[in-house]
Amino acid sequence: MVETIQKNLSLTDFLERPETKPASEYINGKISQKPMPQGEHSRLQYKLCLAINTVTEPAKIALAFPELRCTFADRSLVPDIAVFRWQRIPKTDSGRIANRFNTYPDWMIEILSPQQSTTQVLNKILQACQQGTQLGWLINPEEATVLVISENQRLDVFSQDAQLPVLEGIDLSLTVGNILEWLTI
């Protein structure tokens, strides 16, 4: 992440600023711009959203959103994938999906880009878990691993054919190997 330090900028002031490309995040009073997604990142993000939504959307269990701004607990994050249980998806009075998600995701997935700090991204997931996120994944394609943070903030490292945990009630079976196979075309 490229960090831009701005003094005396509140979360409200940050949210009033125009969106950047790639997205900027507000964490602990600091603005950090996410790196521009590249080929592997884009492919994994697309395939994971598709895999999750194929299983969860017809049964109205959950929805996976790519690059969705989630604002909560004096931070505004844009996870690579934010998964929300169906009943927690913010809606308008008419029942449409809201544009603003002022809450934490139930499942947060980050895909590490080459120039990103593992520690910074892991810390972002941990902070979300401290606020209520039940599951966090940090996919590291270069190391062929997925770091998983559970609701109790336990950290586990998965590789190869290890079955990855998903949110309870979601019938999805994925391994690290399955995910990395999507990078070979």
N, C-alpha and C positions, 0 to 999 in steps of 0.2 A: 504494500500500500504506500502511496505517496502521501505524506502527511503535510497538511497545511495548517499552521498554527494561527488561530484568530482569537484574540483576547476579547473578553466581554461579549461573546456571541452566545445568546441563549438558544435553547432548543426551538422556541417559538420563532426567533429571528432566522435560524437555520432553515426551518420549514417554509418560511416565506421567500427564501431565495429561489431562483430558477434551478431546475434540475440540471445536473451535469451529465455528460457522457464521457466515460463511464460514470456510474452513480457515485455520489459522495455519501459518506455516513457520518453521523454525529455520535461520538462516544466519549463520555467523560469530559465534555466541554471542548473537544477537539474534532476538527473535520478531517477525515481521511478519504481520499478518492481511491476507489477500487481500480485494479488494473483492467485494461481492456481485454475482454475474453478473446482467446485464440482458439484454434481448431479443436484441440482435444477437449478443452473446457466447454466449448459450445456443443460439441457432440454429446458429451456426458450429460450436460444439463438437459438437452432435448430428450435424450433417451430415458433418463430417470423420470422426468415429468411424465412422459408418455407411459412408462411402465407403471408408475404409481396411479395415474389417473385412469388407466385402462381397468385397473382392479377396483379403485375406490369410487369413481364418479357414478357408474351405473347403480351401485348399491347405496349411494348417498352417504358414504362413510367419511370421506375426506376429499380435499382437492390440493394438488401441488401447483404452486405458482412460481414461475421463474422471475427473478429480479424484482420482487415485490417489496416495497418499502413498508417496514413494520416499525411503528413508533411506540415505545413503552419505557417506563422507568428512566426518564431523562436521557434516552438514547433513541436514535433513529437509524435502523440497520436495513440493509438490502441484501438478504441472504441470496445465494445463487439459486436455491430452491427453498421456499417456505411452504410447509404442508400444514393445513388447518383441518381439524375435524369438522365435519359438515355443520354441526350445530354451533360451532364457534366462528364460522365465516361471517364477518360483518356484512350486514345488509341494510339497504335503504328501507323506508317505510313501505315502499311498493314491492319489496321482496327481491330487488335486484342486488347484485354484489356491490358493496360500497367501494368507493374509490380509495378511501383512507382506511388503513388497518392500524388502529391505535391499540394494538395488543401484540403479544408475543406469539410466534408460531408454535404449534404443537411439536413439530419436527422440523429441524433446521439442517439443511445440507449445504456445505461449502465444498467447492472444488479448488484445491490449491493450484495457483498459477505459479510458474517458475520464479517470478520476482516477488512473490508474497512471503511474508514471515509466518512460519508455522505457528509460532508462539502467539502472534497477534490474532490470527484467525481462530486459534483454539481458545484464546481468552474471550473472544467475541461470543463463541458458542457457549462457553462456561457461564458468562454473564447472562445469557438468555436462559440457560437452565436454572440459574438462581432465581429467575423471575417467573418460572412456570413451564418453560419449554421441557417437554418430556424426553426428547431424544435429539441428539446432535450427531451428525456425521461430518468428518473432515476427510475428504477423499484426496489422496496424494498419488496421482497417476505415475509420477516419476519413481516413487518408492514401492509402488504396487501395494499400498496399504490403505485401510480406512480406519481412522481413529474414531471411536464411538464413545460418546458421553451420554450416560443414562441420567434419568431424572434425579437420582441421588448423587450425581456428579462423579460417578465412577468412570474412569477412563480405561478402555480396552482397545487393544490393537488387533485388527483382523487382517489376514492376508490369504492369498490363494483361494482354497475351496471352503473357507470358513463361512458358515451361514451368518449373514448380517441380521441383526435385530431390526425390526420395524415396529411401528406403533401397534399396540394391542388392537385386535379386531381387523387388521389389514392382512389379507391372505396373499402375501407377496414373498416369494422365495428368491433371494439374490445372494450371490457370493461376490467377493472381490474379483475373482476370475471372470464371472459373468459380466460385471461392469466394465472391466478392462478389455474384454472381447469386443465391445462396441467400438473400440478405437481402431480395430482392424477391419478394413473394408475391401 
